[in-house]
Amino acid sequence: MLSSTTSAYSGWREMNAAANGQVVGRARAEFPKERLLTPGARDGSYVVHSDDGSVEYRFSAAVLALDHWEIDPDSIARRRGDDDLPLDALEFCIELRTTLGLSDAVLPNVGFRPAFTP
């Protein structure tokens, strides 16, 4: 029984990671076009920092007409210092809440983060 639960949780984690990567990638492509954030160019890729500067999102992209960004989803990386972090759509919104203009009315309880363990 534990084996099937662990296997199901592992499958869920893989699907969740893929979904979070797609959401963060889509946000990266749309937010510059909407002028919500402005990635900076560095070493042949683009970088966006969290509001407090502790987290860096780095990615490869082609900037097209009308500020449309075509981002390579496999290039998106999230780092804090020397540590690689998983992509997480909720964390992305929390880390850039001021930049994105997300008030307490829109994104309340940012200190609460439920933990799920099998």
N, C-alpha and C positions, 0 to 999 in steps of 0.2 A: 504494500500500500504506500509506504513512504517513497518507494522508487517512482511510482507513477505520479505522485504529487510533486516530487522534485523535478521530474521530467516535464510535467505540465507547466510548472513555474519557470523552468528554463526556457521553454518555448514562448511563454508569455513575455519574459524579459527580452528575448530576441525580437519579437514583434513590436514590443513597446519601444525598444531602442531604434528600430527602423522607422516607426511612426514619428517619434520625437525628432529624428534627423530630418524627415521630410517636412515637418512643421517648421522647425528652425530654419531650414533651407528656404522654404517658401517665404517666411517672414523676412529673411535676409534679402530676398529678391524684391519684395514688395515695399518694404519700409523706406529704402532710399528713393524709390520712385515717388512715394507719397511725401517725401522730404521729412520723414520722422527721424531718420538718422543718416549720418554721412560717414561711410567707411573711409579710412585712410589707407593710402597705398604704402606697402612696405615689403621690400625684398621679393618683388614679383607677385605678391598676393595682396589681399585687402584685410584690414583689421578693424574691429569694433571693440571698444572697451566697455565694461560694465560701468554703471554710474559711479561706483566707488573706486574704479580703476583696478580692482583686484583680479578681475576675470577678463581674459582676452578671447575673442572669437576671430579665427583666421580662416580665410577661404580664397579660392581662385574664382575669378569671374571675368566675364566680358561685359563691358558697359556698352549698351546699344543705344539707339535713338530714343529720345524722350525719357532719358534716365532709366531705361529698363535694364535690369541686371540679370544676366544669365549666369547662374552660379553652378559650379560643379558640385553636386551634393556629396560626392566622396571626398572633397577637399575640406569640408567644414571641420574645424577642430576647436575645442574649447579647453582653455588652460588657465590654471591659477598658479602663478610662479612656474615651477618646473613640473607641476603635476598635470597630466592629461585628465580631463573630466568627461563624463558621458554627456551627450547632448540631451537636454531636457527642456521641453517647450515651456513648462511652468517656471523653471529656474530662469530661463531666458527673459521672460516677461518680468519677473521679480528683479533680476539683475539690471534691467534697463527700464524700470518703471518710470523714473523721472524723465528720462530721454523720450520715452514713448507717451508721456503725459497721462499715465495711469494713476488716477487719484485713489484715495482710500475707499471712495464709493464704488469705484470700478474693480479694484483689486484689494479687498479687505483681508485682514488676518495674515499678512505676509510672513509672520513669524511661525505660523502653524504649518507643519509639513508631516502628513501622516506617513508612518513607516509600515511597510508590508514585508513580512517574512513568512516563508512557508512553514 
